Amino acid sequence: MNRSGTNSKPQLSFWQIWNMCFGFFGIQFAFALQNGSMSRIFQTLGAEMDDLAVLWIAAPMTGLLVQPIIGYYSDRTWTRLGRRRPYFLVGAILTTLALFVMPNSSVLWFAAIMLWLLDASINVSMEPFRAFVGDQLPPEQRTRGYAMQSFFIGAGAVVAYLLPEILTQLGIANTAATGEIPSSVRMSFYIGGVVLICAMGWTILRTREYPPEQLQSFDDAEPEAVDAPAPVSNARLAAEVAVFTIPAAILAFCIRHYAWDKSLYLLAVGLAVYALLLLVTSGGKRGGGLGEIIHDVRNMPTTMQRLAVVQFFSWFALFAMWIYTTPAVTSLHFHSSDTTSTAYNDGADWVGVLFAAYSGFSAIAAFGLAPLSRRIGLRATHLACLVIGGLSFISFRFISDPNWLLLPMAGIGIAWAAILAIPYSLLSGAVPAKKMGVYMGIFNFFIVIPQLVAASLLGFLLKTFFGNQPINALMIGGVSLIVAGLCVLMVRKETVA
């Protein structure tokens, strides 16, 4: 196909960007219900505090498997409904069904399975949304597009996190007998299913997509930042396999010999599986879609490699917050770990309010990201936001009045807005249009891997070194977020603001 190299994508209006991003309101509504309620559901069904991280492993594991596969196939899809929108529709239907079933879980193992299915369904819709912005917008509007996604993520989460408390105020019970999920939580999930399908339907019906041949004709289709693929020599393959198999073997030995927490086997297995994939796909693109994905992982643009480090420390912190804020606040600020007590459930409802607060602050902060990044640059903006968020995490330990916890939530909201927008804006200018979906899926590795590490490591660290006190997980998360901010300085100076 001939390309002129002078054909720029037309700029979209505010309302066109609004319509293409509105579906994220529904996605985040479902995601926030999951984040705000799953620890509560697990504890209600009998989970111990140090088991929470392992039970949460379903979410990142699902993203690790689903997102690159969905990205790979959405790059190659074209139907009457478009390129990305068929995945929006299928994911919305599956997520709605999972939201209806989840709150009816009566045993712990069933809730864990439903979390897996719910997260897989959310990922089917969410992954193409990131690529959708790169497809539709010219480079100079992408920060605005991802900021609009951040706004809807924040707005959807505000309503979802507040919903159990709102329903409680309306007279729906927020307590139940031992082993039963409160009615306010169940009703929240039902409402979430309706909101999701309506929001996704709006975006599907109110947007259009460029056909693949037109998309490839635009002058940003093959950015210069993409490094040329290098052949994989036997020596390089052997070195790569050793980098993953040796630590896996050492870790497995230590877990067995020193009786470390068995959840750490997740890390060892993950390292070994990736080494096996390297061997299976060692012939470059051999192995079909899987081979191409591994090939693209090996040849990631430099910008993407450096952003991966930033993402690792950012999402490690976020996962610590999602898992441990409920037990931390209920035990430290409401002085109860009894899931049947009024104090515990009042504390759990207050966590919903806090999560709504940081989401609301992020929705507001999202509108400031584009003008601030134009003034001081994307890297400096991201650094400042992450440091503010890290200090806010740490402050939880030193605040005794739960009402004052709203203050650090403002800082966490600022960091959250940046995490949801700036890395994607930096990345979208460094990958080719024809592989936007698969690279966005691969980029999800660096969201998922830190969550797997957190799920494997945090419970062990708290139990072994920090007296099994969940507030210390938030302290660890704060330090991790500050490190992420400093790592932004490694990323190449952006060429597109």
Beta strands, then each sheet from edge to edge (+ up, - down):
end
